[in-house]
Amino acid sequence: NQRWASTVAAASEPGAGADIPRPERRVLIAVDGSKGAQRAFDYWSSIPGSQSDSIILLHSVEAPNVLTGLLLSPTFDYEEYEKQGRQLKQRSQQLSQELMAQCEKRRLHCKFVSEAGTPGATIVEAARKYAANVVVVGCRGNNGIRRTILGSVSDYVLQHSCRPVVVVPEIN
């Protein structure tokens, strides 16, 4: 009993528990080069403790669909399709370099991952695949009509993710 009482007393002292290891927090941040994605990255990287997080920067690449191209155009240009693919890969590499430089500057532990697919579904699947504790996405602030017609990646992630989701809004 006396040993337990001294442990409780020590735990209530300032700085107590500093030696208790904090569980690793895996954070998936969806990035695409947009202002909204940059806001999401900036927001999370400014949170106290983010320097000890394992951050996965996910770039979802929606590649042009060959079948759609063949159906829509009888004169499907495979060379153009290949060119678009190279441009998407080049843009992904450029985004990776820019964001990893920001991570290094902010002393964050980041990994850049590029995966093919529709953005919302890719983000939800990657959060599961990488066992993220939280998903961070930006939003463009589309009005209701535009969001209804085009859909919203942040809405999709909120509705389908089994992980907590932080949506970083546009600040006016």
Solvent accessible surface area in square Angstrom, and as a share of the most:
residue,aa,sasa,rsa
1,N,170,0.87
2,Q,158,0.70
3,R,207,0.76
4,W,174,0.61
5,A,51,0.40
6,S,65,0.42
7,T,84,0.49
8,V,71,0.41
9,A,55,0.42
10,A,50,0.39
11,A,69,0.54
12,S,90,0.58
13,E,101,0.45
14,P,138,0.87
15,G,64,0.62
16,A,43,0.33
17,G,35,0.34
18,A,93,0.72
19,D,129,0.67
20,I,124,0.63
21,P,115,0.73
22,R,120,0.44
23,P,111,0.70
24,E,98,0.44
25,R,64,0.23
26,R,92,0.33
27,V,0,0.00
28,L,0,0.00
29,I,0,0.00
30,A,15,0.11
31,V,6,0.03
32,D,68,0.35
33,G,42,0.41
34,S,31,0.20
35,K,170,0.72
36,G,6,0.05
37,A,8,0.06
38,Q,58,0.26
39,R,57,0.21
40,A,0,0.00
41,F,0,0.00
42,D,54,0.28
43,Y,99,0.38
44,W,16,0.06
45,S,18,0.12
46,S,84,0.54
47,I,40,0.20
48,P,126,0.79
49,G,39,0.37
50,S,1,0.01
51,Q,96,0.43
52,S,63,0.41
53,D,0,0.00
54,S,32,0.21
55,I,3,0.01
56,I,12,0.06
57,L,0,0.00
58,L,1,0.01
59,H,16,0.07
60,S,18,0.12
61,V,20,0.12
62,E,100,0.45
63,A,54,0.42
64,P,43,0.27
65,N,88,0.45
66,V,49,0.28
67,L,124,0.62
68,T,63,0.37
69,G,18,0.17
70,L,93,0.46
71,L,154,0.77
72,L,141,0.70
73,S,39,0.25
74,P,134,0.84
75,T,115,0.67
76,F,54,0.22
77,D,80,0.41
78,Y,124,0.47
79,E,140,0.63
80,E,73,0.33
81,Y,51,0.19
82,E,66,0.30
83,K,93,0.39
84,Q,68,0.30
85,G,32,0.31
86,R,146,0.53
87,Q,96,0.43
88,L,58,0.29
89,K,133,0.56
90,Q,124,0.55
91,R,87,0.32
92,S,9,0.06
93,Q,94,0.42
94,Q,91,0.40
95,L,7,0.03
96,S,25,0.16
97,Q,133,0.59
98,E,78,0.35
99,L,5,0.03
100,M,66,0.30
101,A,61,0.48
102,Q,45,0.20
103,C,3,0.02
104,E,142,0.64
105,K,174,0.74
106,R,78,0.28
107,R,188,0.69
108,L,14,0.07
109,H,116,0.52
110,C,23,0.14
111,K,118,0.50
112,F,36,0.15
113,V,17,0.10
114,S,54,0.35
115,E,36,0.16
116,A,84,0.65
117,G,27,0.26
118,T,74,0.43
119,P,41,0.26
120,G,6,0.06
121,A,45,0.35
122,T,12,0.07
123,I,5,0.03
124,V,30,0.17
125,E,79,0.35
126,A,0,0.00
127,A,1,0.01
128,R,146,0.53
129,K,112,0.48
130,Y,48,0.18
131,A,44,0.34
132,A,2,0.02
133,N,75,0.38
134,V,15,0.09
135,V,0,0.00
136,V,0,0.00
137,V,3,0.02
138,G,18,0.18
139,C,29,0.18
140,R,159,0.58
141,G,55,0.53
142,N,37,0.19
143,N,99,0.51
144,G,41,0.39
145,I,130,0.66
146,R,129,0.47
147,R,91,0.33
148,T,115,0.67
149,I,132,0.67
150,L,117,0.58
151,G,40,0.39
152,S,26,0.17
153,V,62,0.36
154,S,10,0.06
155,D,57,0.29
156,Y,82,0.31
157,V,0,0.00
158,L,90,0.45
159,Q,143,0.64
160,H,97,0.43
161,S,21,0.14
162,C,128,0.76
163,R,75,0.27
164,P,89,0.56
165,V,31,0.18
166,V,43,0.25
167,V,44,0.25
168,V,13,0.07
169,P,77,0.48
170,E,81,0.36
171,I,145,0.74
172,N,178,0.91
